[in-house]
Every structure is written in structure tokens, then in C-alpha cells.
Amino acid sequence: MNIAISSDHGGNNLRKEITSLLDELGHTYQDFGPQTSDSVDYPDYAGPVSEGVAKGKFDRGILICGTGIGMSIAANKVKGIRCALVHDVFSAKATRGHNDTNILAMGERVIGGGLAREIVKTWLEGEFEGGRHERRIAKLSELENN
């Protein structure tokens, strides 16, 4: 799987933990995150990931900031993106199965590296269940067009 990943300054450490996991799992990725701990604006780092996923350049994206909230809001402004803010394994599984999310957001100040690794692994392995959920995803797409 080809993954786009980024963070702001508040998610740098967790981003490095997750890129290490992606290496272990054999996924390819492009890291759009800042290379310093200087304060940056999260929309500037959510944009390239969200646009890349929306345009099909990447299969999925991962965004990390202090809480994950700002990144998830920014990502969901891009047409075609279904980003979920996740801080537990159950939600990671459900958001892939039911919502067919294409971007995962997490907060470094909310969860630790071990749990984040479990969340990412679960989310990457998750499959969209289709069925009744397809109708709901179609309705989300309709909302984007209004």
C-alpha cells in the first residue's frame, strides 16, 4: 500500500514511530511532515496528504497533530476525503469497515506509540464491508456536492 503521512510539530514524534511501523509492514510512504520541532500550521501539512489521497496518488493517508482534531478538520475539507480521528483500536476497525475512511488522524498528546501502532495496523488491515454502508457513503458524497 502507498501511504501519505504528515504531522505538525505536535505530532513529530508519533509520526516517526508510525513511519517505522510502515517500514516494518513493508508499505511505501511519502512523509510530508516538518523536519524540525518549530511551530507550524497544521492545515499546511494536512493539505498535501489529503489532496494526494483525493487525487489517487496515495491509497491512504495518516495525519498526526497534538490532538488529531485540527488535522482531521483540515483533511475533511478536501472533496473525496473521509478522515476519522481515532484513539482506540475498535474505532480504527469500525471506521474502515463502516465508513471506508481513507485518512486516519491521531493525536500524539492523547495516545502513546504502542497504542498508535496497534491503531494504524488495524486500520491498514481493515476492509470496507460495503452493503448497507455503501448507501451511507454515497450520501456523504452528496453532501460534498451541495
Buried (B, 14 or more C-beta within 10 A) or exposed (E): EBBBBBBBBBBBBBBBBBBEBBEEBEBEBBBBBBEEEEEBEBBEBBBBBBBBBBEEEBBBBBBBBBBBBBBBBBBBEBEEBBBBBBBEBEBBBBBBBBBBBBBBBBBBEBBEBEBBBBBBBBBBEBEBBEEEBEEEBEEEEEEEEE
